[in-house]
Amino acid sequence: IWGGKRIGHGNQVSWADNKTRRTWRPNVQTKRLWSDSFQSMLKLQITTSVLKNIDKAGGLDNYLINTSEAKMDSAMASDLKKLVIEQRRRIAAGEQLLPLPKIARPPRAKQEYEPVAP
Protein backbone atom coordinates (compact mmCIF):
# COMPACT_ATOMS: atom_id res chain seq x y z
CA ILE A 1 0.00 0.00 0.00
CA TRP A 2 1.78 3.09 -1.21
CA GLY A 3 -0.98 5.62 -0.51
CA GLY A 4 -0.57 7.53 -3.76
CA LYS A 5 3.22 7.68 -3.61
CA ARG A 6 4.98 7.09 -6.92
CA ILE A 7 8.52 6.53 -8.15
CA GLY A 8 9.92 9.95 -9.01
CA HIS A 9 12.25 10.65 -11.93
CA GLY A 10 14.63 13.52 -12.52
CA ASN A 11 18.20 14.66 -12.82
CA GLN A 12 21.03 14.41 -10.35
CA VAL A 13 22.94 17.65 -10.84
CA SER A 14 26.60 17.82 -9.83
CA TRP A 15 28.46 20.93 -8.71
CA ALA A 16 29.84 21.16 -12.27
CA ASP A 17 26.21 21.15 -13.54
CA ASN A 18 26.51 17.67 -15.08
CA LYS A 19 23.08 16.04 -15.24
CA THR A 20 22.48 12.31 -14.93
CA ARG A 21 19.06 10.64 -14.73
CA ARG A 22 18.02 9.11 -11.42
CA THR A 23 14.93 7.87 -9.60
CA TRP A 24 13.50 8.53 -6.17
CA ARG A 25 11.74 5.53 -4.71
CA PRO A 26 9.10 5.68 -1.96
CA ASN A 27 10.18 4.54 1.48
CA VAL A 28 8.50 1.11 1.38
CA GLN A 29 8.77 -1.08 4.46
CA THR A 30 7.53 -4.63 5.13
CA LYS A 31 5.48 -4.52 8.31
CA ARG A 32 3.17 -6.83 10.22
CA LEU A 33 0.02 -4.99 11.24
CA TRP A 34 -2.80 -6.17 13.47
CA SER A 35 -6.27 -6.52 11.95
CA ASP A 36 -9.09 -6.31 14.48
CA SER A 37 -11.57 -7.89 12.06
CA PHE A 38 -9.46 -10.99 11.41
CA GLN A 39 -7.81 -11.11 14.86
CA SER A 40 -4.49 -11.71 13.13
CA MET A 41 -1.31 -10.04 11.96
CA LEU A 42 -1.17 -9.15 8.25
CA LYS A 43 2.22 -8.82 6.58
CA LEU A 44 2.11 -5.84 4.20
CA GLN A 45 4.48 -3.72 2.18
CA ILE A 46 3.55 -0.13 3.00
CA THR A 47 5.16 3.29 2.81
CA THR A 48 6.09 5.15 5.96
CA SER A 49 3.54 7.87 5.15
CA VAL A 50 0.76 5.24 5.06
CA LEU A 51 2.09 3.84 8.35
CA LYS A 52 1.58 7.30 9.89
CA ASN A 53 -1.92 7.47 8.43
CA ILE A 54 -2.77 4.02 9.85
CA ASP A 55 -1.60 5.16 13.27
CA LYS A 56 -3.65 8.35 12.95
CA ALA A 57 -6.78 6.43 11.85
CA GLY A 58 -6.58 4.12 14.86
CA GLY A 59 -5.51 0.90 13.18
CA LEU A 60 -5.33 -0.90 9.86
CA ASP A 61 -9.04 -1.73 9.63
CA ASN A 62 -10.11 1.87 10.32
CA TYR A 63 -7.62 3.17 7.75
CA LEU A 64 -8.89 0.77 5.08
CA ILE A 65 -12.56 1.55 5.73
CA ASN A 66 -12.24 5.35 5.99
CA THR A 67 -9.75 5.92 3.14
CA SER A 68 -10.99 6.15 -0.45
CA GLU A 69 -9.73 3.56 -2.91
CA ALA A 70 -8.37 6.34 -5.14
CA LYS A 71 -6.20 7.60 -2.28
CA MET A 72 -4.91 4.13 -1.38
CA ASP A 73 -4.09 3.51 -5.06
CA SER A 74 -3.58 -0.24 -4.65
CA ALA A 75 -5.56 -3.22 -5.93
CA MET A 76 -4.47 -5.30 -2.93
CA ALA A 77 -5.65 -2.58 -0.52
CA SER A 78 -9.01 -2.38 -2.31
CA ASP A 79 -9.47 -6.14 -2.02
CA LEU A 80 -8.45 -6.06 1.64
CA LYS A 81 -10.90 -3.20 2.27
CA LYS A 82 -13.77 -5.28 0.83
CA LEU A 83 -12.76 -8.25 2.99
CA VAL A 84 -12.63 -6.13 6.16
CA ILE A 85 -16.06 -4.61 5.44
CA GLU A 86 -17.55 -8.07 4.79
CA GLN A 87 -15.88 -9.52 7.91
CA ARG A 88 -17.29 -6.71 10.07
CA ARG A 89 -20.75 -7.27 8.57
CA ARG A 90 -20.52 -11.00 9.39
CA ILE A 91 -19.36 -10.30 12.95
CA ALA A 92 -22.32 -7.94 13.50
CA ALA A 93 -24.78 -10.44 11.99
CA GLY A 94 -23.33 -13.40 13.89
CA GLU A 95 -22.61 -15.34 10.69
CA GLN A 96 -19.70 -17.63 9.94
CA LEU A 97 -16.50 -15.61 9.58
CA LEU A 98 -14.29 -15.42 6.51
CA PRO A 99 -10.98 -17.30 6.51
CA LEU A 100 -7.78 -15.32 6.87
CA PRO A 101 -6.66 -13.51 3.72
CA LYS A 102 -3.79 -15.19 1.89
CA ILE A 103 -1.38 -12.45 2.97
CA ALA A 104 -2.03 -13.38 6.61
CA ARG A 105 -1.88 -17.14 6.45
CA PRO A 106 1.00 -18.72 8.35
CA PRO A 107 3.58 -20.54 6.24
CA ARG A 108 3.09 -24.26 5.82
CA ALA A 109 5.18 -26.53 8.00
CA LYS A 110 8.16 -28.08 6.29
CA GLN A 111 7.58 -31.65 5.27
CA GLU A 112 9.89 -34.29 6.51
CA TYR A 113 12.36 -35.47 3.89
CA GLU A 114 12.25 -39.19 3.28
CA PRO A 115 15.28 -40.53 1.42
CA VAL A 116 14.54 -42.83 -1.48
CA ALA A 117 15.92 -46.37 -1.03
CA PRO A 118 18.54 -47.26 -3.68
N, C-alpha and C positions, 0 to 999 in steps of 0.2 A: 504494500500500500504506500504509494508515493505521495498522495495528497496533492496532486497537481504539479509536483516538481518534475522538471524535465532535465535532460542532459543539455548543458549549454555549450555553445561553440563560439570560438573567437580567436583572437591573435594574442600570442605572448610577445610582448614588445620589450626588447632589450634596451639597455642604456644607449647603445649605438643606433637605436631605432630600427633594428632588424626585426621583422615580423615572421613568426612561425605559428602555424595553426595548432590549436590545442582544444581540449574539451574540459568542461567542469562537470563532474558527476555529483548527483545528490548524495548526501550522507546517509546511505542505506545500512541499516543494522539488522541482524537476525536476533529477534527477541521472542521470548515465551511470555504470552500475556494470558491472564485469567479471564475466562468467559463465565459470567454468572449463569447464563442460560444453559450451557452445557456442563457446568460444574467441572471444568477441565482446563488445562493449559493448552493454548494454541500457539504453535511455532510459526511466526510470521516474519517476512522481510519488510520492514517499514523504515521510513525516514525519521530522523530525529524530530523534525517539525511535527509530523503526525503523532509521534510519541508524546510530545507536549500537549497536543490537542486531545489525545486520549486521556491524559491525566486531568486536563481541564474539564472534560466532559464527564468525568467520574467513572471511567472504565471503558473497556473495549466495546461492550454491548451498547452502552449509551452513545458512544461515538458513532458506531455503525448505524444506529437507528436515527439519530438526529442530524447526521451529515448527508447532504445530497449526493447522489451517485456521480453527478458531474464534478463535484468538488473532490471526491475520493479518486476518481479517474482510474479505476482498476476493475477489471472483470471479476477477479477473485474476491475483491471487497464487496462488489454488488451481490455475488452469489452468497457470500457469508452473511450479508445483511438480510437477505431473504430467509436464510436458514434461522437466524436469530429471531426474526419476527415470527416465523412459523413456530419455533420452539416456545417462545413466550406465549403464543396463542394456545398451544397445546397444554402448557403448564396451567394457564388460567382455566381452561376447559376441563382439566383432569384427564386428558386423553393420553394415549401411549406416546412417549417421547421419541424424538428422532435419534438415530445413532450419531455418534461423534462424527464431525466432518473428517474427511481424509487427512487434512493437514494436522489434525489433533490425535490421530490414532497412534498408539504406541508401536514401536517397531516390533516385527515378529521375532520370536525367540530363534536363536540359531539352532539348526537341526544338527543332531549328532552325526558325525561322519562315520560311515561304516565301510571299512576297507573291503574291496572285492577280493575273494579268494582266488589265487592263481591256478 
